[in-house]
Amino acid sequence: MIAFPAGTTAWIAGGVTDMRRGMNTLALAVQQGLGRDLHGGEIFCFRGR
């Protein structure tokens, strides 16, 4: 189990994500789709098939 600091928000993407997109494209999806700051201390989780 991974322990995160208290107050950390975790975002879980619903549906299937194409994991071939790479880190930069997934980061762009977080910024544009959710309007979130990547350096704000939040955790973003994606799942493939």
mmCIF file as Biopython writes it, N, C-alpha, C and O atoms, coordinates in Angstrom:
data_model
#
loop_
_atom_site.group_PDB
_atom_site.id
_atom_site.type_symbol
_atom_site.label_atom_id
_atom_site.label_alt_id
_atom_site.label_comp_id
_atom_site.label_asym_id
_atom_site.label_entity_id
_atom_site.label_seq_id
_atom_site.pdbx_PDB_ins_code
_atom_site.Cartn_x
_atom_site.Cartn_y
_atom_site.Cartn_z
_atom_site.occupancy
_atom_site.B_iso_or_equiv
_atom_site.auth_seq_id
_atom_site.auth_asym_id
_atom_site.pdbx_PDB_model_num
ATOM 1   N N  . MET A ? 1  ? 0.843   -1.170 0.000   1.0 0.0 1  A 1 
ATOM 2   C CA . MET A ? 1  ? 0.000   0.000  0.000   1.0 0.0 1  A 1 
ATOM 3   C C  . MET A ? 1  ? 0.891   1.237  0.000   1.0 0.0 1  A 1 
ATOM 4   O O  . MET A ? 1  ? 1.922   1.276  0.671   1.0 0.0 1  A 1 
ATOM 5   N N  . ILE A ? 2  ? 0.482   2.234  -0.754  1.0 0.0 2  A 1 
ATOM 6   C CA . ILE A ? 2  ? 1.229   3.491  -0.832  1.0 0.0 2  A 1 
ATOM 7   C C  . ILE A ? 2  ? 0.537   4.510  0.058   1.0 0.0 2  A 1 
ATOM 8   O O  . ILE A ? 2  ? -0.664  4.745  -0.076  1.0 0.0 2  A 1 
ATOM 9   N N  . ALA A ? 3  ? 1.290   5.111  0.965   1.0 0.0 3  A 1 
ATOM 10  C CA . ALA A ? 3  ? 0.727   6.123  1.865   1.0 0.0 3  A 1 
ATOM 11  C C  . ALA A ? 3  ? 0.966   7.509  1.275   1.0 0.0 3  A 1 
ATOM 12  O O  . ALA A ? 3  ? 2.080   7.826  0.858   1.0 0.0 3  A 1 
ATOM 13  N N  . PHE A ? 4  ? -0.068  8.327  1.241   1.0 0.0 4  A 1 
ATOM 14  C CA . PHE A ? 4  ? 0.024   9.694  0.754   1.0 0.0 4  A 1 
ATOM 15  C C  . PHE A ? 4  ? -0.161  10.647 1.926   1.0 0.0 4  A 1 
ATOM 16  O O  . PHE A ? 4  ? -0.801  10.291 2.916   1.0 0.0 4  A 1 
ATOM 17  N N  . PRO A ? 5  ? 0.381   11.837 1.830   1.0 0.0 5  A 1 
ATOM 18  C CA . PRO A ? 5  ? 0.197   12.814 2.910   1.0 0.0 5  A 1 
ATOM 19  C C  . PRO A ? 5  ? -1.290  13.124 3.129   1.0 0.0 5  A 1 
ATOM 20  O O  . PRO A ? 5  ? -2.090  13.038 2.198   1.0 0.0 5  A 1 
ATOM 21  N N  . ALA A ? 6  ? -1.642  13.477 4.339   1.0 0.0 6  A 1 
ATOM 22  C CA . ALA A ? 6  ? -3.028  13.825 4.649   1.0 0.0 6  A 1 
ATOM 23  C C  . ALA A ? 6  ? -3.473  15.003 3.801   1.0 0.0 6  A 1 
ATOM 24  O O  . ALA A ? 6  ? -2.715  15.950 3.590   1.0 0.0 6  A 1 
ATOM 25  N N  . GLY A ? 7  ? -4.688  14.940 3.322   1.0 0.0 7  A 1 
ATOM 26  C CA . GLY A ? 7  ? -5.248  16.022 2.523   1.0 0.0 7  A 1 
ATOM 27  C C  . GLY A ? 7  ? -4.933  15.930 1.037   1.0 0.0 7  A 1 
ATOM 28  O O  . GLY A ? 7  ? -5.305  16.821 0.274   1.0 0.0 7  A 1 
ATOM 29  N N  . THR A ? 8  ? -4.258  14.873 0.615   1.0 0.0 8  A 1 
ATOM 30  C CA . THR A ? 8  ? -3.944  14.700 -0.806  1.0 0.0 8  A 1 
ATOM 31  C C  . THR A ? 8  ? -5.197  14.264 -1.549  1.0 0.0 8  A 1 
ATOM 32  O O  . THR A ? 8  ? -5.902  13.355 -1.114  1.0 0.0 8  A 1 
ATOM 33  N N  . THR A ? 9  ? -5.470  14.921 -2.679  1.0 0.0 9  A 1 
ATOM 34  C CA . THR A ? 9  ? -6.624  14.586 -3.502  1.0 0.0 9  A 1 
ATOM 35  C C  . THR A ? 9  ? -6.184  13.668 -4.630  1.0 0.0 9  A 1 
ATOM 36  O O  . THR A ? 9  ? -5.192  13.938 -5.307  1.0 0.0 9  A 1 
ATOM 37  N N  . ALA A ? 10 ? -6.923  12.583 -4.833  1.0 0.0 10 A 1 
ATOM 38  C CA . ALA A ? 10 ? -6.628  11.652 -5.928  1.0 0.0 10 A 1 
ATOM 39  C C  . ALA A ? 10 ? -7.765  11.719 -6.940  1.0 0.0 10 A 1 
ATOM 40  O O  . ALA A ? 10 ? -8.935  11.588 -6.581  1.0 0.0 10 A 1 
ATOM 41  N N  . TRP A ? 11 ? -7.415  11.922 -8.199  1.0 0.0 11 A 1 
ATOM 42  C CA . TRP A ? 11 ? -8.366  11.948 -9.299  1.0 0.0 11 A 1 
ATOM 43  C C  . TRP A ? 11 ? -8.204  10.649 -10.072 1.0 0.0 11 A 1 
ATOM 44  O O  . TRP A ? 11 ? -7.090  10.290 -10.452 1.0 0.0 11 A 1 
ATOM 45  N N  . ILE A ? 12 ? -9.308  9.940  -10.308 1.0 0.0 12 A 1 
ATOM 46  C CA . ILE A ? 12 ? -9.280  8.685  -11.052 1.0 0.0 12 A 1 
ATOM 47  C C  . ILE A ? 12 ? -10.081 8.883  -12.333 1.0 0.0 12 A 1 
ATOM 48  O O  . ILE A ? 12 ? -11.264 9.219  -12.291 1.0 0.0 12 A 1 
ATOM 49  N N  . ALA A ? 13 ? -9.427  8.672  -13.464 1.0 0.0 13 A 1 
ATOM 50  C CA . ALA A ? 13 ? -10.093 8.846  -14.756 1.0 0.0 13 A 1 
ATOM 51  C C  . ALA A ? 13 ? -11.046 7.683  -14.995 1.0 0.0 13 A 1 
ATOM 52  O O  . ALA A ? 13 ? -10.651 6.521  -14.903 1.0 0.0 13 A 1 
ATOM 53  N N  . GLY A ? 14 ? -12.286 7.995  -15.300 1.0 0.0 14 A 1 
ATOM 54  C CA . GLY A ? 14 ? -13.266 6.972  -15.625 1.0 0.0 14 A 1 
ATOM 55  C C  . GLY A ? 14 ? -13.096 6.542  -17.074 1.0 0.0 14 A 1 
ATOM 56  O O  . GLY A ? 14 ? -12.676 7.337  -17.914 1.0 0.0 14 A 1 
ATOM 57  N N  . GLY A ? 15 ? -13.411 5.318  -17.364 1.0 0.0 15 A 1 
ATOM 58  C CA . GLY A ? 15 ? -13.270 4.824  -18.723 1.0 0.0 15 A 1 
ATOM 59  C C  . GLY A ? 15 ? -11.869 4.313  -18.990 1.0 0.0 15 A 1 
ATOM 60  O O  . GLY A ? 15 ? -11.059 4.163  -18.075 1.0 0.0 15 A 1 
ATOM 61  N N  . VAL A ? 16 ? -11.597 4.050  -20.248 1.0 0.0 16 A 1 
ATOM 62  C CA . VAL A ? 16 ? -10.313 3.488  -20.655 1.0 0.0 16 A 1 
ATOM 63  C C  . VAL A ? 16 ? -9.458  4.594  -21.266 1.0 0.0 16 A 1 
ATOM 64  O O  . VAL A ? 16 ? -9.936  5.379  -22.085 1.0 0.0 16 A 1 
ATOM 65  N N  . THR A ? 17 ? -8.201  4.648  -20.864 1.0 0.0 17 A 1 
ATOM 66  C CA . THR A ? 17 ? -7.250  5.627  -21.389 1.0 0.0 17 A 1 
ATOM 67  C C  . THR A ? 17 ? -6.235  4.911  -22.264 1.0 0.0 17 A 1 
ATOM 68  O O  . THR A ? 17 ? -5.734  3.847  -21.900 1.0 0.0 17 A 1 
ATOM 69  N N  . ASP A ? 18 ? -5.932  5.489  -23.411 1.0 0.0 18 A 1 
ATOM 70  C CA . ASP A ? 18 ? -4.914  4.924  -24.287 1.0 0.0 18 A 1 
ATOM 71  C C  . ASP A ? 18 ? -3.553  5.235  -23.678 1.0 0.0 18 A 1 
ATOM 72  O O  . ASP A ? 18 ? -3.069  6.362  -23.780 1.0 0.0 18 A 1 
ATOM 73  N N  . MET A ? 19 ? -2.933  4.239  -23.043 1.0 0.0 19 A 1 
ATOM 74  C CA . MET A ? 19 ? -1.681  4.444  -22.331 1.0 0.0 19 A 1 
ATOM 75  C C  . MET A ? 19 ? -0.490  4.625  -23.273 1.0 0.0 19 A 1 
ATOM 76  O O  . MET A ? 19 ? 0.617   4.909  -22.814 1.0 0.0 19 A 1 
ATOM 77  N N  . ARG A ? 20 ? -0.698  4.465  -24.575 1.0 0.0 20 A 1 
ATOM 78  C CA . ARG A ? 20 ? 0.371   4.715  -25.536 1.0 0.0 20 A 1 
ATOM 79  C C  . ARG A ? 20 ? 0.590   6.209  -25.751 1.0 0.0 20 A 1 
ATOM 80  O O  . ARG A ? 20 ? 1.556   6.607  -26.403 1.0 0.0 20 A 1 
ATOM 81  N N  . ARG A ? 21 ? -0.282  7.020  -25.218 1.0 0.0 21 A 1 
ATOM 82  C CA . ARG A ? 21 ? -0.210  8.458  -25.430 1.0 0.0 21 A 1 
ATOM 83  C C  . ARG A ? 21 ? 1.036   9.080  -24.812 1.0 0.0 21 A 1 
ATOM 84  O O  . ARG A ? 21 ? 1.549   10.067 -25.339 1.0 0.0 21 A 1 
ATOM 85  N N  . GLY A ? 22 ? 1.527   8.537  -23.726 1.0 0.0 22 A 1 
ATOM 86  C CA . GLY A ? 22 ? 2.723   9.066  -23.079 1.0 0.0 22 A 1 
ATOM 87  C C  . GLY A ? 22 ? 2.409   10.096 -22.005 1.0 0.0 22 A 1 
ATOM 88  O O  . GLY A ? 22 ? 1.291   10.603 -21.910 1.0 0.0 22 A 1 
ATOM 89  N N  . MET A ? 23 ? 3.421   10.392 -21.201 1.0 0.0 23 A 1 
ATOM 90  C CA . MET A ? 23 ? 3.250   11.293 -20.057 1.0 0.0 23 A 1 
ATOM 91  C C  . MET A ? 23 ? 2.848   12.699 -20.459 1.0 0.0 23 A 1 
ATOM 92  O O  . MET A ? 23 ? 1.980   13.299 -19.825 1.0 0.0 23 A 1 
ATOM 93  N N  . ASN A ? 24 ? 3.463   13.229 -21.498 1.0 0.0 24 A 1 
ATOM 94  C CA . ASN A ? 24 ? 3.167   14.614 -21.885 1.0 0.0 24 A 1 
ATOM 95  C C  . ASN A ? 24 ? 1.725   14.787 -22.332 1.0 0.0 24 A 1 
ATOM 96  O O  . ASN A ? 24 ? 1.088   15.784 -21.993 1.0 0.0 24 A 1 
ATOM 97  N N  . THR A ? 25 ? 1.203   13.833 -23.085 1.0 0.0 25 A 1 
ATOM 98  C CA . THR A ? 25 ? -0.174  13.919 -23.560 1.0 0.0 25 A 1 
ATOM 99  C C  . THR A ? 25 ? -1.162  13.700 -22.420 1.0 0.0 25 A 1 
ATOM 100 O O  . THR A ? 25 ? -2.213  14.339 -22.387 1.0 0.0 25 A 1 
ATOM 101 N N  . LEU A ? 26 ? -0.841  12.808 -21.488 1.0 0.0 26 A 1 
ATOM 102 C CA . LEU A ? 26 ? -1.712  12.614 -20.325 1.0 0.0 26 A 1 
ATOM 103 C C  . LEU A ? 26 ? -1.709  13.863 -19.446 1.0 0.0 26 A 1 
ATOM 104 O O  . LEU A ? 26 ? -2.748  14.248 -18.908 1.0 0.0 26 A 1 
ATOM 105 N N  . ALA A ? 27 ? -0.552  14.492 -19.299 1.0 0.0 27 A 1 
ATOM 106 C CA . ALA A ? 27 ? -0.469  15.732 -18.519 1.0 0.0 27 A 1 
ATOM 107 C C  . ALA A ? 27 ? -1.293  16.835 -19.177 1.0 0.0 27 A 1 
ATOM 108 O O  . ALA A ? 27 ? -1.965  17.605 -18.490 1.0 0.0 27 A 1 
ATOM 109 N N  . LEU A ? 28 ? -1.244  16.912 -20.485 1.0 0.0 28 A 1 
ATOM 110 C CA . LEU A ? 28 ? -2.038  17.905 -21.206 1.0 0.0 28 A 1 
ATOM 111 C C  . LEU A ? 28 ? -3.527  17.644 -21.016 1.0 0.0 28 A 1 
ATOM 112 O O  . LEU A ? 28 ? -4.309  18.585 -20.887 1.0 0.0 28 A 1 
ATOM 113 N N  . ALA A ? 29 ? -3.923  16.382 -20.999 1.0 0.0 29 A 1 
ATOM 114 C CA . ALA A ? 29 ? -5.324  16.024 -20.775 1.0 0.0 29 A 1 
ATOM 115 C C  . ALA A ? 29 ? -5.782  16.472 -19.387 1.0 0.0 29 A 1 
ATOM 116 O O  . ALA A ? 29 ? -6.918  16.919 -19.224 1.0 0.0 29 A 1 
ATOM 117 N N  . VAL A ? 30 ? -4.914  16.357 -18.396 1.0 0.0 30 A 1 
ATOM 118 C CA . VAL A ? 30 ? -5.248  16.804 -17.041 1.0 0.0 30 A 1 
ATOM 119 C C  . VAL A ? 30 ? -5.415  18.315 -17.015 1.0 0.0 30 A 1 
ATOM 120 O O  . VAL A ? 30 ? -6.368  18.828 -16.428 1.0 0.0 30 A 1 
ATOM 121 N N  . GLN A ? 31 ? -4.486  19.032 -17.651 1.0 0.0 31 A 1 
ATOM 122 C CA . GLN A ? 31 ? -4.538  20.489 -17.646 1.0 0.0 31 A 1 
ATOM 123 C C  . GLN A ? 31 ? -5.749  21.015 -18.395 1.0 0.0 31 A 1 
ATOM 124 O O  . GLN A ? 31 ? -6.441  21.907 -17.903 1.0 0.0 31 A 1 
ATOM 125 N N  . GLN A ? 32 ? -6.016  20.478 -19.576 1.0 0.0 32 A 1 
ATOM 126 C CA . GLN A ? 32 ? -7.117  20.982 -20.391 1.0 0.0 32 A 1 
ATOM 127 C C  . GLN A ? 32 ? -8.463  20.403 -19.982 1.0 0.0 32 A 1 
ATOM 128 O O  . GLN A ? 32 ? -9.454  21.130 -19.904 1.0 0.0 32 A 1 
ATOM 129 N N  . GLY A ? 33 ? -8.506  19.119 -19.725 1.0 0.0 33 A 1 
ATOM 130 C CA . GLY A ? 33 ? -9.777  18.457 -19.408 1.0 0.0 33 A 1 
ATOM 131 C C  . GLY A ? 33 ? -10.293 18.762 -18.018 1.0 0.0 33 A 1 
ATOM 132 O O  . GLY A ? 33 ? -11.493 18.963 -17.831 1.0 0.0 33 A 1 
ATOM 133 N N  . LEU A ? 34 ? -9.405  18.798 -17.043 1.0 0.0 34 A 1 
ATOM 134 C CA . LEU A ? 34 ? -9.816  19.030 -15.658 1.0 0.0 34 A 1 
ATOM 135 C C  . LEU A ? 34 ? -9.523  20.439 -15.175 1.0 0.0 34 A 1 
ATOM 136 O O  . LEU A ? 34 ? -10.077 20.892 -14.173 1.0 0.0 34 A 1 
ATOM 137 N N  . GLY A ? 35 ? -8.647  21.128 -15.897 1.0 0.0 35 A 1 
ATOM 138 C CA . GLY A ? 35 ? -8.268  22.472 -15.473 1.0 0.0 35 A 1 
ATOM 139 C C  . GLY A ? 35 ? -7.477  22.476 -14.173 1.0 0.0 35 A 1 
ATOM 140 O O  . GLY A ? 35 ? -7.555  23.428 -13.397 1.0 0.0 35 A 1 
ATOM 141 N N  . ARG A ? 36 ? -6.714  21.412 -13.936 1.0 0.0 36 A 1 
ATOM 142 C CA . ARG A ? 36 ? -5.959  21.267 -12.683 1.0 0.0 36 A 1 
ATOM 143 C C  . ARG A ? 36 ? -4.487  21.586 -12.905 1.0 0.0 36 A 1 
ATOM 144 O O  . ARG A ? 36 ? -3.973  21.451 -14.015 1.0 0.0 36 A 1 
ATOM 145 N N  . ASP A ? 37 ? -3.816  22.010 -11.841 1.0 0.0 37 A 1 
ATOM 146 C CA . ASP A ? 37 ? -2.385  22.275 -11.866 1.0 0.0 37 A 1 
ATOM 147 C C  . ASP A ? 37 ? -1.645  20.975 -11.578 1.0 0.0 37 A 1 
ATOM 148 O O  . ASP A ? 37 ? -1.905  20.315 -10.572 1.0 0.0 37 A 1 
ATOM 149 N N  . LEU A ? 38 ? -0.728  20.613 -12.458 1.0 0.0 38 A 1 
ATOM 150 C CA . LEU A ? 38 ? 0.010   19.358 -12.286 1.0 0.0 38 A 1 
ATOM 151 C C  . LEU A ? 38 ? 0.950   19.386 -11.086 1.0 0.0 38 A 1 
ATOM 152 O O  . LEU A ? 38 ? 1.352   18.334 -10.590 1.0 0.0 38 A 1 
ATOM 153 N N  . HIS A ? 39 ? 1.295   20.552 -10.628 1.0 0.0 39 A 1 
ATOM 154 C CA . HIS A ? 39 ? 2.247   20.694 -9.525  1.0 0.0 39 A 1 
ATOM 155 C C  . HIS A ? 39 ? 1.544   21.116 -8.233  1.0 0.0 39 A 1 
ATOM 156 O O  . HIS A ? 39 ? 2.169   21.681 -7.335  1.0 0.0 39 A 1 
ATOM 157 N N  . GLY A ? 40 ? 0.250   20.842 -8.145  1.0 0.0 40 A 1 
ATOM 158 C CA . GLY A ? 40 ? -0.537  21.256 -6.995  1.0 0.0 40 A 1 
ATOM 159 C C  . GLY A ? 40 ? -0.620  20.222 -5.883  1.0 0.0 40 A 1 
ATOM 160 O O  . GLY A ? 40 ? -1.356  20.425 -4.918  1.0 0.0 40 A 1 
ATOM 161 N N  . GLY A ? 41 ? 0.113   19.120 -5.990  1.0 0.0 41 A 1 
ATOM 162 C CA . GLY A ? 41 ? 0.103   18.107 -4.936  1.0 0.0 41 A 1 
ATOM 163 C C  . GLY A ? 41 ? -1.030  17.098 -5.058  1.0 0.0 41 A 1 
ATOM 164 O O  . GLY A ? 41 ? -1.295  16.357 -4.112  1.0 0.0 41 A 1 
ATOM 165 N N  . GLU A ? 42 ? -1.702  17.054 -6.203  1.0 0.0 42 A 1 
ATOM 166 C CA . GLU A ? 42 ? -2.761  16.093 -6.408  1.0 0.0 42 A 1 
ATOM 167 C C  . GLU A ? 42 ? -2.217  14.884 -7.176  1.0 0.0 42 A 1 
ATOM 168 O O  . GLU A ? 42 ? -1.162  14.961 -7.805  1.0 0.0 42 A 1 
ATOM 169 N N  . ILE A ? 43 ? -2.947  13.773 -7.116  1.0 0.0 43 A 1 
ATOM 170 C CA . ILE A ? 43 ? -2.562  12.540 -7.790  1.0 0.0 43 A 1 
ATOM 171 C C  . ILE A ? 43 ? -3.589  12.234 -8.861  1.0 0.0 43 A 1 
ATOM 172 O O  . ILE A ? 43 ? -4.792  12.290 -8.609  1.0 0.0 43 A 1 
ATOM 173 N N  . PHE A ? 44 ? -3.114  11.906 -10.063 1.0 0.0 44 A 1 
ATOM 174 C CA . PHE A ? 44 ? -3.992  11.594 -11.185 1.0 0.0 44 A 1 
ATOM 175 C C  . PHE A ? 44 ? -3.739  10.162 -11.611 1.0 0.0 44 A 1 
ATOM 176 O O  . PHE A ? 44 ? -2.604  9.782  -11.897 1.0 0.0 44 A 1 
ATOM 177 N N  . CYS A ? 45 ? -4.803  9.366  -11.652 1.0 0.0 45 A 1 
ATOM 178 C CA . CYS A ? 45 ? -4.689  7.938  -11.996 1.0 0.0 45 A 1 
ATOM 179 C C  . CYS A ? 45 ? -5.453  7.655  -13.282 1.0 0.0 45 A 1 
ATOM 180 O O  . CYS A ? 45 ? -6.600  8.069  -13.449 1.0 0.0 45 A 1 
ATOM 181 N N  . PHE A ? 46 ? -4.796  6.945  -14.179 1.0 0.0 46 A 1 
ATOM 182 C CA . PHE A ? 46 ? -5.412  6.523  -15.432 1.0 0.0 46 A 1 
ATOM 183 C C  . PHE A ? 46 ? -5.354  5.012  -15.503 1.0 0.0 46 A 1 
ATOM 184 O O  . PHE A ? 46 ? -4.498  4.387  -14.876 1.0 0.0 46 A 1 
ATOM 185 N N  . ARG A ? 47 ? -6.271  4.419  -16.271 1.0 0.0 47 A 1 
ATOM 186 C CA . ARG A ? 47 ? -6.230  2.973  -16.433 1.0 0.0 47 A 1 
ATOM 187 C C  . ARG A ? 47 ? -6.339  2.631  -17.904 1.0 0.0 47 A 1 
ATOM 188 O O  . ARG A ? 47 ? -7.061  3.277  -18.663 1.0 0.0 47 A 1 
ATOM 189 N N  . GLY A ? 48 ? -5.597  1.587  -18.293 1.0 0.0 48 A 1 
ATOM 190 C CA . GLY A ? 48 ? -5.669  1.095  -19.659 1.0 0.0 48 A 1 
ATOM 191 C C  . GLY A ? 48 ? -6.693  -0.023 -19.752 1.0 0.0 48 A 1 
ATOM 192 O O  . GLY A ? 48 ? -7.522  -0.184 -18.856 1.0 0.0 48 A 1 
ATOM 193 N N  . ARG A ? 49 ? -6.643  -0.767 -20.792 1.0 0.0 49 A 1 
ATOM 194 C CA . ARG A ? 49 ? -7.601  -1.879 -20.937 1.0 0.0 49 A 1 
ATOM 195 C C  . ARG A ? 49 ? -7.245  -3.025 -20.047 1.0 0.0 49 A 1 
ATOM 196 O O  . ARG A ? 49 ? -7.940  -4.041 -20.039 1.0 0.0 49 A 1 
#
